[in-house]
């Protein structure tokens, strides 16, 4: 992330069209993390929820849903 979260998000977004990554839960998780860093909390929350729906690991799902709740309750810095 040497060029910042916006550049990272652009790179990750380019990967979303890759068929092999369509059901890969870490892709929306990374998007959620980058969106959080950009103070785009509503979008981040949706991405964490999507990631949680794609994982089969209960602990990971719990963690991702927690991040979704945390993002949903965050407010952009002024």
C-alpha positions in Angstrom: 0.0 0.0 0.0 2.9 2.3 -0.7 0.6 4.5 -2.8 -2.3 4.6 -0.4 -5.6 2.9 0.1 -7.2 4.4 -3.0 -4.5 2.9 -5.2 -4.9 -0.4 -3.4 -8.7 -0.3 -3.9 -8.2 0.3 -7.7 -5.9 -2.8 -7.9 -8.3 -4.9 -5.9 -11.3 -3.7 -8.0 -9.5 -4.9 -11.1 -9.4 -8.4 -9.6 -13.1 -8.5 -9.1 -13.7 -9.5 -12.7 -11.4 -12.5 -12.4 -13.7 -15.6 -12.5 -11.4 -17.7 -10.3 -11.8 -15.1 -7.5 -15.6 -14.8 -7.7 -16.4 -16.8 -4.5 -13.1 -15.9 -2.7 -14.1 -14.4 0.6 -10.8 -12.5 1.1 -11.4 -10.3 -1.9 -14.4 -8.4 -0.4 -12.6 -8.5 3.0 -9.7 -6.6 1.5 -12.1 -4.2 -0.2 -13.8 -3.6 3.1 -10.4 -2.9 4.8 -9.4 -0.4 2.1 -12.8 1.2 2.1 -12.5 1.6 5.9 -9.2 3.4 5.5 -10.9 5.7 3.0 -13.7 6.5 5.6 -16.3 4.9 3.3 -17.8 3.0 6.2 -21.2 2.0 4.7 -19.5 0.4 1.7 -17.0 -1.2 3.9 -19.7 -2.7 6.1 -21.4 -4.2 3.0 -18.1 -5.7 1.8 -17.4 -7.3 5.2 -20.9 -8.8 5.2 -20.4 -10.2 1.7 -17.1 -11.7 2.8 -18.8 -13.3 5.8 -21.4 -14.8 3.6 -18.7 -16.4 1.4 -16.6 -18.0 4.1 -17.3 -21.5 5.5 -15.2 -20.9 8.6 -17.4 -19.9 11.6 -14.7 -18.0 13.4 -13.8 -16.0 10.3 -17.5 -15.3 9.7 -17.9 -14.0 13.2 -14.8 -11.8 12.8 -16.0 -10.4 9.5 -19.5 -9.7 10.8 -17.9 -7.9 13.8 -16.0 -5.7 11.3 -19.2 -5.1 9.4 -21.0 -3.9 12.6 -18.0 -1.8 13.6 -17.8 -0.1 10.1 -21.6 0.5 10.1 -21.3 2.4 13.4 -18.3 4.4 12.4 -18.4 8.0 11.3 -16.1 9.7 8.9 -13.4 11.9 10.5 -14.0 15.6 10.0 
